[in-house]
Structure formats: C-alpha cells, structure tokens
Amino acid sequence: MSSDKSEVSLIRFNGKNYSAWAFHFGIFVKGKEAWGHVDGSNPAPDKNKDKDQHAKWEVKDAQVMTWILGSVEPNIILNLRSSQTAAQMWTYLKKIYSQ
C-alpha cells in the first residue's frame, strides 16, 4: 500500500478554521520537503532551458495541489479552479480566509 493513501489525515478546511488548517497543512508539506511549492520560493524552472526539471517540478506541484484540494471542503474547491499552481491556491486561501 502506498504511503500516500494513509498519510493525509489533515484537518479539513471548512472556511472557518483557516488558522488551524494552515498550521497543520504547513507542517505536513514541510515534512514532505515541498513547502517551496506552497510559499512560492521554489518557482517552476524555465521549460525552454530544462524540460526535464520543469516536468518534475510540475508533477510535485500537482501533488501539492492535490493535497490542498483533498483537505478543503468541496464548496471551497470551486474557488480554486483558476489557480495554476499550489502557491496560487495557498495565496488565495490566505488572502480570503486569514484574519
């Protein structure tokens, strides 16, 4: 059994518990060595200069986006559809829900 199946037991973000969810999600993603995809400090490599690295970055970013989508309520997911990266999703959620 893949560890990816059992690892996400995150607090589910419901629109009212942003602080607890963001704290928990941040620790989870840092533990997966993927925080740079969330905070934007690991931007996509130039596709024209290094296609392989860009492809690997896209796979990792899609994984982080999946973790975000899997930890929020369905009604919030619709607001994230226009996001192209995990960092865009994170920024949107932080802007709208943090206090």
SVG drawing of the C-alpha trace seen along z (x, -y; Angstrom):
<svg xmlns="http://www.w3.org/2000/svg" viewBox="-20 -40 38 42">
<polyline fill="none" stroke="black" stroke-width="0.4" points="0.0,0.0 1.3,-3.4 2.1,-5.8 0.3,-8.5 -3.0,-6.7 -2.8,-6.9 -0.7,-10.0 -3.3,-12.7 -5.2,-12.9 -5.2,-16.6 -7.7,-19.0 -10.3,-19.6 -10.6,-23.3 -14.2,-24.4 -13.9,-28.2 -13.9,-28.9 -10.8,-27.1 -8.1,-28.6 -5.6,-29.2 -5.6,-25.6 -5.8,-24.1 -2.9,-26.3 -0.7,-25.4 -1.4,-21.7 -1.1,-21.7 2.2,-23.7 3.8,-21.2 2.6,-18.3 4.0,-19.9 7.3,-20.8 7.6,-17.2 7.3,-16.2 10.0,-18.8 7.5,-20.6 7.0,-23.9 8.6,-25.9 5.7,-24.9 3.3,-26.4 5.0,-29.7 6.3,-30.2 10.0,-30.1 10.5,-27.1 9.3,-28.5 9.0,-26.4 12.2,-26.0 12.3,-27.5 10.6,-25.0 12.7,-26.1 16.0,-25.7 15.4,-22.4 12.3,-20.4 13.1,-17.5 13.4,-19.7 10.3,-21.6 8.3,-18.4 9.5,-17.1 8.5,-20.4 5.0,-20.2 4.5,-16.7 5.5,-17.8 3.3,-20.9 0.3,-18.9 0.9,-16.6 0.8,-19.6 -2.3,-21.0 -3.9,-17.6 -3.1,-17.7 -4.7,-21.2 -7.8,-20.1 -8.1,-17.0 -8.0,-18.9 -10.7,-21.5 -14.4,-21.3 -16.0,-20.8 -17.6,-24.3 -14.1,-25.9 -12.6,-23.8 -14.6,-25.7 -12.9,-28.9 -9.5,-27.3 -10.2,-26.2 -8.5,-29.2 -5.2,-28.5 -2.4,-27.2 0.0,-26.4 -0.1,-25.3 1.3,-28.7 -1.6,-30.4 -4.0,-28.3 -2.3,-29.0 -2.2,-32.7 -5.9,-32.8 -6.9,-30.9 -4.7,-33.0 -6.0,-36.3 -9.6,-35.3 -9.7,-33.4 -6.8,-34.5 -7.6,-37.1"/>
</svg>
